[in-house]
Amino acid sequence: MKAIFSIIAVVVFLLLGATHICARESSVAYDGAHLHFKYSINFYEKITKTGEEANVRFFDLKRSRGGVVDILTFCDNSLLVCAGGASQIRPYWFDADDGSLVLFHVTAAVTHRYTQDGEIYEAYPLCPTDASDGTIIPYGGECYIGLITNGRQTVSLTYWLGPNPIRSADRSTAIARARQILLSARESR
């Protein structure tokens, strides 16, 4: 009898774990305001087009919890054209001194790789976060900045990973979510 209860307990535990994993990995597609991307279900409560600068459009993605706002940008051109010129709000540009691509901040190390969807550039800079008393800590968080370009369109995502230091498992999950959004993002006009 004890063995049967043990087996039932193990089966229930495994089923609950599988349900949790499936629920955590479920995603939906957002399709509105000329914007389409996939994200974890119930992750964002509001998505708003916030501006346009030359051929770059900006979208705020307000998370359902914590008041965090991630930012997607779309540009209808190559990276060379999209990152060129002066901008106070675009999260990427070419460094005036050496011509290298900068993501978010000149001190952020940028990685680069090729995929079937285009070239991907990524950086993990320190970024602002709120303290428990409401003050802002300028370098208290870690962000993910991703950019993908295929020569015809350039998409970037500024995504808050969490407070610094962030647990490795939480960081990996957050990076996977950010990459899902970046790689699925498309604009439809």
NORCOR-V872616 format. One record per pair of residues at least 24 apart in sequence whose ideal C-beta (glycine too) atoms are under 10 Angstrom apart, sorted by the first residue. I is the first residue (numbers start at 1). GAP is how many residues later the second one is. D is the distance in whole Angstrom. If there is no record, write none. Layout:
BEGIN
I:GAP:D
I:GAP:D
END
This chain:
BEGIN
24:149:8
24:153:10
25:151:9
25:155:10
27:150:9
27:153:7
27:154:9
27:157:8
29:155:8
30:29:10
30:31:9
30:151:9
30:154:9
30:155:9
31:155:9
31:157:8
32:156:10
33:24:9
33:26:7
33:154:9
33:155:10
34:25:9
34:40:9
34:152:10
34:153:6
34:154:6
34:155:5
35:24:6
35:26:9
35:37:7
35:39:8
35:150:8
35:151:8
35:152:6
35:153:8
36:148:8
36:149:7
36:150:5
36:151:7
36:152:6
37:24:9
37:35:7
37:118:9
37:120:9
37:143:8
37:144:5
37:145:8
37:146:9
37:147:5
37:148:4
37:149:7
37:150:9
38:139:10
38:142:6
38:143:7
38:145:9
38:146:4
38:147:9
39:24:10
39:31:9
39:138:7
39:139:10
39:141:7
39:142:5
39:145:8
39:146:10
40:133:9
40:136:9
40:137:6
40:140:8
40:141:9
43:27:10
43:134:7
43:138:9
44:24:10
44:25:10
44:26:8
44:137:9
47:25:9
49:25:10
50:39:9
51:38:7
53:32:9
53:34:6
53:35:9
53:36:7
53:37:7
54:27:9
54:28:9
54:30:10
54:31:7
54:33:8
54:36:9
55:26:8
55:27:7
55:99:10
56:26:6
56:27:10
56:29:10
56:31:8
56:33:9
56:34:6
56:36:10
56:98:8
56:100:9
57:130:7
57:132:10
58:31:7
58:32:8
58:33:9
58:98:10
59:98:10
59:126:9
59:128:9
61:96:9
61:97:10
61:98:9
61:120:8
63:96:10
63:97:8
66:64:9
66:94:9
66:96:10
67:63:8
68:61:9
68:62:9
68:73:9
68:91:9
68:92:5
68:94:9
69:89:9
69:91:8
70:73:9
70:74:9
70:87:7
70:88:6
70:89:5
70:90:6
70:107:10
70:108:8
70:111:8
71:74:10
71:85:8
71:86:7
71:87:4
71:88:8
71:89:10
72:74:10
72:83:7
72:84:7
72:85:5
72:86:8
72:87:9
72:109:7
72:110:8
72:113:6
72:115:9
73:74:9
73:81:8
73:82:7
73:83:5
73:84:8
73:85:8
73:112:10
74:79:7
74:80:8
74:81:6
74:82:8
74:111:8
74:112:9
74:113:4
74:115:10
75:72:10
75:74:8
75:77:10
75:78:7
75:79:4
75:80:8
75:81:8
75:112:9
76:76:7
76:77:6
76:78:8
76:111:8
76:113:9
77:72:9
77:74:9
77:75:7
77:76:7
77:77:7
78:71:6
78:72:9
78:73:5
78:74:7
78:75:9
78:76:7
79:39:9
79:40:7
79:42:8
79:68:7
79:69:9
79:70:4
79:71:9
79:72:8
79:74:10
79:75:5
79:77:10
80:69:9
80:71:9
80:74:9
81:73:8
82:65:9
82:67:7
82:71:9
82:72:4
82:73:10
82:74:9
83:38:10
83:64:9
83:66:9
83:71:8
83:73:10
90:66:8
91:32:10
91:34:10
91:52:9
91:54:6
91:55:10
91:56:8
91:65:6
91:66:9
91:67:5
92:29:8
92:31:9
92:53:7
92:55:6
92:57:10
92:62:8
92:64:6
92:66:9
101:46:8
102:43:10
103:40:10
103:41:10
103:42:4
103:43:8
103:44:6
103:53:8
103:55:9
104:39:7
104:40:10
104:41:5
104:52:9
104:54:7
105:34:10
105:38:9
105:40:9
108:35:9
108:37:7
110:35:8
110:37:9
112:35:10
115:33:8
115:35:10
115:68:8
116:34:10
117:31:6
117:32:10
117:33:7
117:38:10
117:65:10
117:66:6
117:67:10
118:29:10
118:30:5
118:31:5
118:32:4
118:33:7
118:34:9
118:35:8
118:36:9
118:37:9
118:65:10
119:28:8
119:29:7
119:30:5
119:31:8
119:32:9
119:35:9
120:26:7
120:27:7
120:28:5
120:29:8
120:59:9
120:62:8
120:63:8
121:24:8
121:25:7
121:26:4
121:27:8
121:28:8
121:33:10
121:35:9
122:24:5
122:25:8
122:26:10
122:35:10
122:53:9
122:56:9
122:57:8
122:60:9
123:24:9
124:37:7
124:47:9
124:51:8
125:33:10
126:38:6
127:31:8
127:32:10
127:33:7
127:34:9
127:37:9
128:32:9
129:31:8
129:33:8
129:34:5
129:35:7
130:33:9
131:32:9
137:26:9
137:27:9
139:25:7
140:24:6
141:25:8
142:24:6
142:29:7
142:32:9
143:31:10
143:35:9
144:27:9
144:30:7
144:31:6
144:33:9
144:34:5
144:35:8
144:37:10
144:38:9
145:33:9
145:37:10
146:29:9
146:32:6
146:33:7
146:35:8
146:36:4
146:37:9
146:39:10
147:35:8
148:31:10
148:34:6
148:35:7
148:37:8
153:32:9
153:33:8
153:34:7
155:26:10
155:27:7
155:28:9
155:29:10
155:30:5
155:31:8
155:32:8
156:26:8
156:29:9
157:24:6
157:25:5
157:26:10
157:28:7
END
